[in-house]
Amino acid sequence: MNILLDDGLQLHIKTGIGSYAKYLGEALATLPDTTVTREDFAPAGGRRAARLSYLKYLNSAAYRKKLAAFDVVHYANYAMPRKHPKDTLVAVTVHDLTAFSHPETLPRAYALYNRFMVRRAMKHADIVFTVSNAMQAEICARFPRAAKKVVAVHPGHYTGATADITPAVYESELLKGLAKRKFFLFVGTMEKRKNLTELIRAYNLLQKTCPAAGEYALVLAGREGFGAKAVKDLIASAPDIADIRLPGFVSNADRAKLLGEAAAFVFPSIYEGFGSPQTEAMAAELPLIASDIPTNREISGAYAAYYPLGDESALTALMREVVLGNLKADPAAAKARLSRYDWQASAAAHRQALEAACKTK
């Protein structure tokens, strides 16, 4: 099987979907009789200009001609062109339906674009992959006519996020001075959907109500997205209360050190398709506090401690349990849960589904 894997520029701009495409492609390439070619179109310019250039390329005659050489084209991000060669199987991954269920967490223009592209994918793709059972159920409910071609396959976990040897010092100056096991950690894009304002308010409440938490910092590591201004404004409104670090996008070394030395990982998302930072927390054997939403329950199971979304006092209470030493990680449980998320198993499931789709095309 000859596969073209197109990540929609996501690896180019360093997103989680880019990592998904990279790991999936590498795992698929190890399977017998499977060849994977990564689409290498990488236009210059800012994100908006690059996206427009990519969409123009995606709908060009040259791109359609290129596709004819492949048995399968797999769009690891939801964007796909209008036309394809009739003999090329078209697969697409729809990671979530944020633009439909939580459009307020996205820029309006992007939400409209996303909904248009997802609808196109649901109509024209031969097979639609998604990344969790919860997301499969949501997609099928919203697009019942496409339900028979929707397949849920869990991704693997990103092994590069942790290291056997933790670096001695942080590369980022904004992380200097952090005490080991004396900070709460979030890693991901600083955007509205990640619900970081709720985390900040809970952390500030912790500082006011738990004297033992005075030494604990809060680290929010990741590039800025839609909603980052609200996060910064909230921090600026209470500068004397908390030690909150915003290092931005961190290096692999700093990411590994943060995961290796945090007191706990907090994942307060409003909505997720999968939520890979949860598996990073498991791999680092960190206590994990997560919002009680379907995907978080599916991915983390009994490993995480959950709080009701919107209940800041409940989140504060769980953070207090970390400070008091009552909420700890279970390494055996982390290892057992993490074993569900293996890239080789994911690749094999993708290959099996693609073969079945090819037979019915």
Secondary structure as the mmCIF struct_conf table of DSSP 4:
data_model
#
loop_
_struct_conf.conf_type_id
_struct_conf.id
_struct_conf.beg_label_comp_id
_struct_conf.beg_label_asym_id
_struct_conf.beg_label_seq_id
_struct_conf.end_label_comp_id
_struct_conf.end_label_asym_id
_struct_conf.end_label_seq_id
STRN STRN1 ASN A 2 ASP A 6
TURN_TY1_P TURN_TY1_P1 GLY A 8 LYS A 14
HELX_RH_AL_P HELX_RH_AL_P1 GLY A 16 LEU A 28
TURN_TY1_P TURN_TY1_P2 ALA A 29 THR A 30
BEND BEND1 LEU A 31 LEU A 31
TURN_TY1_P TURN_TY1_P3 PRO A 32 ASP A 33
STRN STRN2 THR A 35 ARG A 38
BEND BEND2 GLY A 45 GLY A 45
HELX_RH_AL_P HELX_RH_AL_P2 ARG A 47 LEU A 58
TURN_TY1_P TURN_TY1_P4 ASN A 59 ASN A 59
BEND BEND3 SER A 60 SER A 60
HELX_RH_AL_P HELX_RH_AL_P3 ALA A 61 LEU A 67
TURN_TY1_P TURN_TY1_P5 ALA A 68 ALA A 69
BEND BEND4 ASP A 71 ASP A 71
STRN STRN3 VAL A 72 TYR A 75
BEND BEND5 ALA A 76 TYR A 78
BEND BEND6 ARG A 82 ARG A 82
TURN_TY1_P TURN_TY1_P6 LYS A 86 ASP A 87
BEND BEND7 THR A 88 THR A 88
STRN STRN4 LEU A 89 THR A 93
HELX_RH_AL_P HELX_RH_AL_P4 THR A 98 SER A 101
HELX_RH_3T_P HELX_RH_3T_P1 PRO A 103 THR A 105
BEND BEND8 LEU A 106 LEU A 106
HELX_RH_AL_P HELX_RH_AL_P5 ARG A 108 HIS A 124
BEND BEND9 ASP A 126 ASP A 126
STRN STRN5 ILE A 127 THR A 130
BEND BEND10 VAL A 131 VAL A 131
HELX_RH_AL_P HELX_RH_AL_P6 ASN A 133 ARG A 142
HELX_RH_3T_P HELX_RH_3T_P2 PRO A 144 LYS A 149
STRN STRN6 VAL A 150 ALA A 152
HELX_RH_3T_P HELX_RH_3T_P3 THR A 159 ALA A 161
BEND BEND11 ASP A 164 ILE A 165
BEND BEND12 ALA A 168 VAL A 169
BEND BEND13 GLU A 171 SER A 172
HELX_RH_3T_P HELX_RH_3T_P4 GLU A 173 LEU A 175
TURN_TY1_P TURN_TY1_P7 LYS A 176 GLY A 177
HELX_LH_PP_P HELX_LH_PP_P1 LEU A 178 ALA A 179
TURN_TY1_P TURN_TY1_P8 LYS A 180 ARG A 181
STRN STRN7 PHE A 183 VAL A 187
BEND BEND14 GLY A 188 GLY A 188
STRN STRN8 MET A 190 MET A 190
BEND BEND15 GLU A 191 GLU A 191
HELX_RH_3T_P HELX_RH_3T_P5 LYS A 192 LYS A 194
TURN_TY1_P TURN_TY1_P9 ASN A 195 ASN A 195
HELX_RH_AL_P HELX_RH_AL_P7 LEU A 196 THR A 209
HELX_RH_3T_P HELX_RH_3T_P6 PRO A 211 GLU A 215
STRN STRN9 ALA A 217 ALA A 221
BEND BEND16 GLY A 222 GLY A 222
STRN STRN10 GLU A 224 GLU A 224
TURN_TY1_P TURN_TY1_P10 PHE A 226 GLY A 227
HELX_RH_AL_P HELX_RH_AL_P8 ALA A 228 ALA A 236
TURN_TY1_P TURN_TY1_P11 SER A 237 SER A 237
TURN_TY1_P TURN_TY1_P12 PRO A 239 ILE A 241
STRN STRN11 ILE A 244 GLY A 248
BEND BEND17 PHE A 249 PHE A 249
HELX_LH_PP_P HELX_LH_PP_P2 VAL A 250 SER A 251
HELX_RH_AL_P HELX_RH_AL_P9 ASN A 252 GLU A 261
BEND BEND18 ALA A 263 ALA A 263
STRN STRN12 ALA A 264 PHE A 267
BEND BEND19 ILE A 270 ILE A 270
BEND BEND20 GLY A 273 PHE A 274
TURN_TY1_P TURN_TY1_P13 SER A 276 SER A 276
HELX_RH_AL_P HELX_RH_AL_P10 PRO A 277 ALA A 283
TURN_TY1_P TURN_TY1_P14 ALA A 284 GLU A 285
STRN STRN13 LEU A 288 SER A 291
HELX_RH_AL_P HELX_RH_AL_P11 PRO A 294 SER A 300
HELX_RH_3T_P HELX_RH_3T_P7 GLY A 301 TYR A 303
BEND BEND21 ALA A 304 ALA A 304
STRN STRN14 ALA A 305 TYR A 307
TURN_TY1_P TURN_TY1_P15 LEU A 309 GLY A 310
HELX_RH_AL_P HELX_RH_AL_P12 GLU A 312 VAL A 323
TURN_TY1_P TURN_TY1_P16 LEU A 324 GLY A 325
BEND BEND22 LEU A 327 LEU A 327
HELX_RH_AL_P HELX_RH_AL_P13 PRO A 331 LEU A 338
TURN_TY1_P TURN_TY1_P17 SER A 339 ARG A 340
HELX_RH_AL_P HELX_RH_AL_P14 TRP A 343 THR A 360
#
